[in-house]
Amino acid sequence: MSITRSPAVTTRRTPGSWQNSQVARSHTQALVRKLKGIRDPAMRTALAAAFLRDEPGDDVVATLHQLVGEVRHSHEPAAHGLADAVTAALGQLDYDTRARLYSAAKTAGHDEVARLLFDASPGPEREDLARILSPERQVVPRGRILSLGERKALARTNRRDLILHVVRDPHPDVVSIFLDNPHVIEADVVALAAGRGAHPDALAAVAAHPRWRVRRSIRRALVMNPTTPLHLAVRLLVDLRAVDLRAIAADPQLNQELRAQAMALISAPG
């Protein structure tokens, strides 16, 4: 994970500044009010990204620590929007900002915040990625072999019988078109997100899609899929239910950092 490349150490504030949880809560609530006041998801993400980039590192870390806990324990529908804005904003940070915040999080002992700042994942160990990216593939059982162009055209179909086959196509280009198909329903994307045969880039496309990334069932499927890039899976954990987090923490097939993050979030302050 490239965030571990000798990040610059940020200077901590004087004792008592952000050690006071009431101060952290006050700043967190101010940020939450601003985010809730914006209805457009892209604008919410832009505001969150500006906060992450422009504020002092220890302030940002204290706020993220508090915010993660509040989102985790909130029963308000708006909590989904907050989680989406913050996790999407984290993905927009440049390396220097990410390294600065990562260092501040480690210094403060907030490992659950530090993991949110991972910006890369271990490379896939599977040997079949070239096969997944093959331009020719049989999509319908006993059907003919289709070219990549034909498969992309098929991803736009309005036929339910064909959609159920296309959902198993692992190619990222096909998946990107499929996600925008207005005839695709949530259950289709859950099946896609849970598919162990998908290319990591295809799962990353699901995690980035504004229509689907906010659906908790899809977030859970992505996190439970070992093929999902780790740095994305870690962020998707933020607003999952405690029962999901416990299942993730106990799953030996999942990355140890992901399991550790799930355990940290279970006990996050709220």
C-alpha positions as CSV (number, residue, x, y, z in Angstrom):
1,M,0.0,0.0,0.0
2,S,1.7,3.1,-1.2
3,I,0.6,5.2,1.8
4,T,3.3,3.4,3.8
5,R,6.1,5.0,1.7
6,S,7.8,7.2,4.3
7,P,5.0,9.7,4.9
8,A,6.1,13.0,6.2
9,V,5.5,13.4,10.0
10,T,3.1,16.2,10.9
11,T,3.6,18.3,14.0
12,R,1.1,17.7,16.7
13,R,-0.8,20.5,18.3
14,T,-0.2,21.5,21.9
15,P,-1.8,19.1,24.5
16,G,-5.4,19.7,25.1
17,S,-6.3,21.3,21.8
18,W,-7.9,18.2,20.1
19,Q,-7.5,15.9,23.0
20,N,-10.7,17.3,24.3
21,S,-13.5,15.1,22.9
22,Q,-16.1,17.8,23.4
23,V,-14.1,20.1,21.1
24,A,-13.8,17.3,18.5
25,R,-17.5,16.6,18.7
26,S,-18.3,20.3,18.2
27,H,-16.2,20.5,15.1
28,T,-17.6,17.2,13.8
29,Q,-21.2,18.4,14.3
30,A,-20.4,21.6,12.5
31,L,-19.1,19.6,9.5
32,V,-22.1,17.3,9.6
33,R,-24.5,20.3,9.6
34,K,-22.8,21.7,6.5
35,L,-22.8,18.3,4.7
36,K,-26.5,17.8,5.6
37,G,-27.3,21.2,4.2
38,I,-26.2,20.2,0.7
39,R,-28.5,17.9,-1.3
40,D,-26.2,17.3,-4.3
41,P,-23.9,14.3,-3.6
42,A,-21.0,15.8,-5.8
43,M,-21.1,19.1,-3.9
44,R,-21.2,17.2,-0.5
45,T,-18.1,15.3,-1.6
46,A,-16.4,18.5,-2.7
47,L,-17.0,20.1,0.6
48,A,-15.7,17.1,2.5
49,A,-12.6,17.0,0.3
50,A,-11.9,20.7,0.9
51,F,-12.1,20.0,4.6
52,L,-9.7,17.1,4.4
53,R,-7.2,19.0,2.3
54,D,-7.3,22.4,3.9
55,E,-7.6,21.9,7.7
56,P,-4.7,21.0,10.0
57,G,-3.9,17.3,10.0
58,D,-4.7,16.6,13.7
59,D,-8.0,18.5,13.4
60,V,-9.0,16.4,10.4
61,V,-8.0,13.2,12.1
62,A,-9.9,14.0,15.3
63,T,-13.0,14.9,13.3
64,L,-12.8,11.8,11.2
65,H,-12.4,9.7,14.4
66,Q,-15.5,11.3,15.8
67,L,-17.5,11.3,12.6
68,V,-16.9,7.6,11.9
69,G,-18.3,6.8,15.3
70,E,-21.3,9.0,14.8
71,V,-22.1,7.6,11.4
72,R,-21.7,4.1,12.7
73,H,-24.3,4.6,15.5
74,S,-26.7,6.8,13.7
75,H,-30.2,5.6,12.7
76,E,-30.8,8.6,10.4
77,P,-31.0,8.0,6.6
78,A,-28.8,11.0,6.2
79,A,-25.9,9.0,7.7
80,H,-25.6,7.2,4.4
81,G,-25.1,10.4,2.6
82,L,-22.4,11.5,5.1
83,A,-20.6,8.2,4.8
84,D,-20.7,8.4,1.1
85,A,-19.4,12.0,1.0
86,V,-16.5,11.3,3.3
87,T,-15.4,8.0,1.7
88,A,-15.7,9.5,-1.8
89,A,-13.7,12.5,-0.7
90,L,-10.9,10.3,0.7
91,G,-10.5,8.8,-2.7
92,Q,-9.9,12.3,-4.2
93,L,-6.9,13.3,-2.0
94,D,-3.4,13.6,-3.5
95,Y,-0.6,11.6,-2.1
96,D,1.0,14.4,0.0
97,T,-2.3,15.2,1.7
98,R,-3.0,11.5,2.3
99,A,0.5,11.0,3.8
100,R,0.1,14.0,6.1
101,L,-3.2,12.8,7.4
102,Y,-2.0,9.2,7.7
103,S,1.0,10.3,9.8
104,A,-1.3,12.4,12.0
105,A,-3.7,9.5,12.5
106,K,-0.9,7.1,13.5
107,T,0.6,9.7,15.9
108,A,-2.9,10.1,17.5
109,G,-3.3,6.4,17.8
110,H,-6.4,6.4,15.5
111,D,-5.6,3.3,13.4
112,E,-9.2,3.2,12.1
113,V,-8.6,6.6,10.5
114,A,-5.2,5.7,9.2
115,R,-6.6,2.7,7.3
116,L,-9.1,5.0,5.6
117,L,-6.1,6.7,4.0
118,F,-4.7,3.7,2.2
119,D,-4.5,4.7,-1.4
120,A,-3.5,1.4,-3.0
121,S,-4.0,-2.3,-2.5
122,P,-1.9,-5.4,-2.8
123,G,-1.7,-6.6,-6.4
124,P,-4.0,-9.5,-7.3
125,E,-2.3,-12.9,-6.9
126,R,-4.7,-14.5,-9.4
127,E,-3.1,-15.8,-12.6
128,D,-6.3,-15.5,-14.7
129,L,-6.6,-11.7,-15.0
130,A,-5.5,-11.9,-18.6
131,R,-8.3,-14.4,-19.2
132,I,-10.8,-12.1,-17.6
133,L,-9.8,-9.3,-19.9
134,S,-10.1,-11.5,-23.0
135,P,-12.1,-9.7,-25.7
136,E,-14.0,-12.8,-26.5
137,R,-16.3,-14.7,-24.1
138,Q,-19.4,-16.9,-24.0
139,V,-22.0,-15.0,-22.1
140,V,-25.1,-17.1,-22.6
141,P,-24.6,-20.8,-21.8
142,R,-24.5,-22.8,-25.0
143,G,-24.5,-19.5,-26.9
144,R,-21.9,-18.4,-29.4
145,I,-18.7,-16.6,-28.4
146,L,-19.2,-12.8,-28.4
147,S,-16.6,-10.1,-29.1
148,L,-16.0,-7.4,-26.5
149,G,-18.1,-4.9,-28.6
150,E,-21.0,-7.4,-28.7
151,R,-20.7,-7.9,-24.9
152,K,-20.8,-4.1,-24.3
153,A,-23.9,-3.8,-26.5
154,L,-25.5,-6.7,-24.6
155,A,-24.8,-4.8,-21.3
156,R,-27.5,-2.3,-22.4
157,T,-30.2,-4.9,-22.8
158,N,-33.7,-4.4,-21.3
159,R,-34.3,-8.2,-21.2
160,R,-34.3,-9.7,-17.8
161,D,-33.2,-13.1,-19.0
162,L,-30.1,-11.6,-20.6
163,I,-29.3,-9.3,-17.7
164,L,-29.0,-12.3,-15.5
165,H,-26.3,-13.6,-17.8
166,V,-24.5,-10.3,-18.3
167,V,-24.2,-9.8,-14.6
168,R,-21.6,-12.6,-14.6
169,D,-19.4,-10.9,-17.3
170,P,-16.2,-9.8,-15.4
171,H,-14.8,-7.3,-17.9
172,P,-14.5,-3.8,-16.5
173,D,-15.7,-2.2,-19.7
174,V,-18.8,-4.3,-19.8
175,V,-19.5,-3.7,-16.1
176,S,-19.2,0.1,-16.5
177,I,-21.9,0.1,-19.1
178,F,-24.0,-2.4,-17.2
179,L,-24.1,-0.2,-14.1
180,D,-25.7,2.6,-16.1
181,N,-28.4,0.4,-17.6
182,P,-31.8,1.7,-16.3
183,H,-33.2,-1.8,-16.4
184,V,-30.7,-3.1,-13.9
185,I,-31.9,-3.5,-10.3
186,E,-30.2,-3.6,-6.9
187,A,-30.2,-7.4,-6.7
188,D,-28.3,-7.5,-10.0
189,V,-25.6,-5.3,-8.7
190,V,-25.4,-7.2,-5.5
191,A,-24.8,-10.4,-7.5
192,L,-22.1,-8.6,-9.5
193,A,-20.4,-7.2,-6.4
194,A,-20.3,-10.6,-4.8
195,G,-18.9,-12.4,-7.8
196,R,-15.5,-13.8,-7.1
197,G,-14.6,-14.0,-10.8
198,A,-14.9,-10.2,-11.4
199,H,-11.9,-8.1,-12.3
200,P,-10.8,-5.8,-9.4
201,D,-11.3,-2.8,-11.7
202,A,-14.9,-3.9,-12.3
203,L,-15.6,-4.0,-8.5
204,A,-13.9,-0.6,-8.2
205,A,-16.4,0.7,-10.8
206,V,-19.3,-0.5,-8.6
207,A,-17.7,1.1,-5.5
208,A,-17.4,4.4,-7.4
209,H,-20.9,4.5,-9.0
210,P,-23.0,7.2,-7.5
211,R,-26.3,5.3,-8.0
212,W,-25.1,2.0,-6.4
213,R,-22.3,2.8,-4.0
214,V,-24.8,4.1,-1.4
215,R,-26.8,0.9,-1.2
216,R,-25.8,-0.9,2.0
217,S,-26.4,-4.4,0.5
218,I,-24.0,-3.6,-2.3
219,R,-21.4,-2.1,0.0
220,R,-21.6,-5.3,2.1
221,A,-21.2,-7.5,-0.9
222,L,-18.2,-5.6,-2.1
223,V,-16.5,-5.7,1.4
224,M,-17.2,-9.5,1.7
225,N,-15.6,-10.1,-1.7
226,P,-11.8,-10.7,-1.3
227,T,-11.3,-9.5,-4.9
228,T,-12.4,-6.0,-4.1
229,P,-9.4,-3.7,-3.7
230,L,-8.5,-3.4,-0.1
231,H,-8.3,0.4,0.1
232,L,-11.9,0.6,-1.2
233,A,-13.2,-2.2,1.0
234,V,-11.8,-0.5,4.1
235,R,-13.8,2.7,3.3
236,L,-17.0,0.9,2.5
237,L,-17.0,-0.5,6.0
238,V,-17.9,2.8,7.6
239,D,-21.7,2.6,7.7
240,L,-22.2,-1.2,7.7
241,R,-24.2,-2.7,10.6
242,A,-22.5,-4.2,13.6
243,V,-23.7,-7.7,12.6
244,D,-21.9,-7.3,9.2
245,L,-18.8,-6.0,10.9
246,R,-18.7,-9.0,13.2
247,A,-19.0,-11.3,10.2
248,I,-16.2,-9.6,8.4
249,A,-13.9,-9.6,11.4
250,A,-14.4,-13.3,11.7
251,D,-13.9,-14.2,8.1
252,P,-10.4,-15.8,7.6
253,Q,-10.6,-15.4,3.8
254,L,-10.6,-11.6,4.1
255,N,-7.5,-9.4,4.4
256,Q,-6.2,-9.0,8.0
257,E,-6.2,-5.2,7.8
258,L,-9.9,-5.3,6.7
259,R,-10.8,-7.5,9.6
260,A,-8.9,-5.3,12.0
261,Q,-10.8,-2.3,10.7
262,A,-14.1,-4.1,11.2
263,M,-13.1,-4.8,14.8
264,A,-12.1,-1.1,15.3
265,L,-15.4,0.1,14.0
266,I,-17.4,-2.2,16.2
267,S,-16.1,-0.3,19.2
268,A,-16.0,3.1,17.6
269,P,-17.3,5.9,19.9
270,G,-20.7,7.3,19.0
